[in-house]
């Protein structure tokens, strides 16, 4: 039933077209993240970073497979549908479609969760607010699904999941706790960093990389922690903080410095995938904001 809803997004009075446009914006944000380079340890058109099981073309196919799932999440968000009864099952079905498109490779599971919530929240903000802005989108997220997300975080991860293993090893909360707090990585870190980069006149690629480094410096990235433990987490945050301290992408040599870090991350088999998901979510909010 949920799967059929992806191909038949029910929406009155032309809202279906708006949902599909929002889904297209979400796919475009995922592609913007993929296109950015150099991103330490991450997949780009240049190389696969620290990922032996995926490449740029596979990631693009994965992103495209999420177009209809995102449209269904937009419709559910606009209607303020239940997290447990609607958004979560839609997310599970989105994962199924992703895995079907990638031959079982987990390319975007974290992005489905965070960007799916942002899609639903943007759709809800368009109904509940006079203008769509980062502030109204976060308010829609917390006001509509805050209690359910807090309960979801309290229930914890499946015992065999990456999130559960990271929490056992390090105590880091991960995406569930981030969502329950209203995605502060997006709204309190990503959006301000992106705005500052744009205000400084950086072109799109440099602005995206600069925003990624701001997220890497601030976020406890469970993908990093899963691969390398707390020491890897400290290494990533320190590297990103140092990169930003000397000007980030506002310096003439930023590209070379970021590329050197990219090689170091690959050597250590580290990939800040959680930060990459938050970058895509940030770019989606920025793309859809009226102000």
Residue pairs with C-beta under 8 A, 6 or more apart in sequence:
2 72
2 89
2 90
2 92
2 93
3 93
3 96
5 72
5 90
6 68
6 69
6 71
6 72
6 93
6 97
7 68
9 16
9 19
9 20
9 68
9 71
9 72
9 74
9 75
10 16
10 75
11 18
11 19
11 75
11 78
15 75
15 78
16 71
16 75
18 74
18 123
18 126
19 71
19 72
19 74
19 75
19 78
19 123
20 67
20 71
20 74
22 70
22 71
22 74
22 119
22 122
22 123
22 288
23 66
23 67
23 68
23 69
23 70
23 71
23 73
23 74
23 119
24 67
25 284
25 287
25 288
26 66
26 70
26 115
26 118
26 119
26 284
27 63
27 64
27 66
27 67
27 70
28 287
29 115
29 280
29 281
29 283
29 284
29 287
30 59
30 63
30 66
30 108
30 111
30 115
30 280
31 60
31 63
32 204
32 208
32 280
32 283
33 208
33 276
33 279
33 280
33 283
34 43
34 44
34 45
34 56
34 59
34 60
34 63
35 44
35 45
35 205
36 44
36 205
36 208
36 209
36 212
36 279
37 44
37 45
37 46
37 205
37 209
38 44
38 46
38 209
38 255
38 258
38 259
38 261
38 262
39 49
39 209
39 212
39 258
39 262
39 276
40 49
40 216
40 236
40 239
40 258
40 261
40 262
40 264
40 265
40 270
40 272
41 49
41 50
41 262
41 265
41 266
41 269
41 270
41 271
41 272
42 49
42 50
42 51
42 271
42 272
42 273
42 276
43 49
43 51
43 54
43 55
43 56
43 59
44 56
45 56
48 54
48 55
48 56
49 262
49 265
49 266
49 271
50 227
50 265
50 266
50 268
50 269
50 270
50 271
51 271
53 105
54 102
54 105
54 107
58 102
58 105
58 107
59 107
59 108
61 101
61 102
62 98
62 101
62 102
62 105
62 107
62 108
63 108
64 101
65 97
65 98
65 100
65 101
65 102
66 94
66 97
66 98
66 108
66 112
68 97
69 90
69 91
69 93
69 94
69 97
69 112
69 116
70 94
70 115
70 116
70 119
72 90
73 87
73 90
73 91
73 94
73 116
73 119
73 120
73 123
74 119
74 120
74 122
74 123
75 123
76 86
76 87
76 90
76 120
77 87
77 119
77 120
77 121
77 122
77 123
77 124
77 140
77 144
78 123
78 124
78 126
78 127
80 124
80 127
80 144
81 87
82 148
83 145
83 148
83 149
83 152
84 148
84 152
87 116
87 117
87 120
87 145
88 152
90 116
91 112
91 113
91 116
94 112
94 116
95 109
95 112
98 106
98 107
98 108
98 109
98 112
99 105
99 106
108 277
110 175
110 223
110 273
110 274
110 277
111 276
111 277
111 280
111 281
113 175
113 179
114 175
114 178
114 179
114 183
114 186
114 277
114 278
114 281
115 277
115 280
115 281
115 284
117 141
117 145
117 149
117 179
117 183
118 137
118 141
118 183
118 186
118 281
118 284
118 285
119 284
120 141
120 144
120 145
121 137
121 138
121 140
121 141
121 144
121 145
122 132
122 137
122 140
122 284
122 285
122 288
124 140
124 141
124 144
125 132
125 136
125 137
125 139
125 140
126 132
128 136
128 140
128 143
129 136
129 139
129 140
131 290
131 291
132 288
132 289
132 290
133 289
133 290
133 291
134 186
134 187
134 191
134 285
134 286
134 289
135 187
137 187
137 285
137 288
137 289
138 182
138 183
138 186
138 187
141 179
141 182
141 183
142 182
146 180
146 182
149 176
149 179
149 180
150 180
152 176
152 179
152 180
153 173
153 176
153 177
153 179
153 180
156 164
156 167
156 176
157 163
157 164
157 167
157 174
157 176
158 164
162 222
162 223
162 226
163 174
163 175
163 176
163 222
165 226
166 172
166 174
166 222
166 225
166 226
167 173
167 174
169 225
169 229
169 230
170 220
170 225
170 229
170 230
170 233
172 220
172 222
172 225
172 233
173 220
174 220
174 222
174 274
175 222
175 274
175 277
178 184
178 185
178 219
183 278
183 281
185 215
185 218
185 219
185 275
185 278
186 278
186 281
186 282
186 285
187 285
189 214
189 215
189 218
189 219
189 278
190 211
190 214
190 215
190 278
190 279
190 281
190 282
190 285
191 282
191 285
191 286
192 214
193 210
193 211
193 214
193 215
193 282
194 207
194 208
194 210
194 211
194 282
194 283
194 286
195 286
196 210
197 206
197 207
197 210
197 211
197 248
197 249
197 250
198 207
200 250
202 210
202 249
202 250
206 249
206 254
206 255
207 249
208 279
208 283
209 249
209 254
209 258
210 244
210 248
210 249
210 250
210 254
211 279
211 282
211 283
212 272
212 275
212 276
212 279
213 240
213 243
213 244
213 248
213 249
213 258
214 240
214 244
214 248
215 272
215 275
215 278
215 279
215 282
216 236
216 237
216 239
216 240
216 272
216 275
217 237
217 240
217 241
217 244
218 237
219 274
219 275
219 278
220 233
221 233
221 236
221 272
221 273
221 274
221 275
222 274
223 271
223 272
223 273
223 274
224 232
224 233
224 236
224 270
224 271
224 272
224 273
224 274
225 232
225 233
227 269
227 270
227 271
228 235
228 268
228 269
228 270
232 268
232 270
235 268
235 270
236 265
236 270
236 272
239 261
239 264
243 257
243 258
243 261
246 257
247 254
248 254
249 258
251 257
265 271
265 272
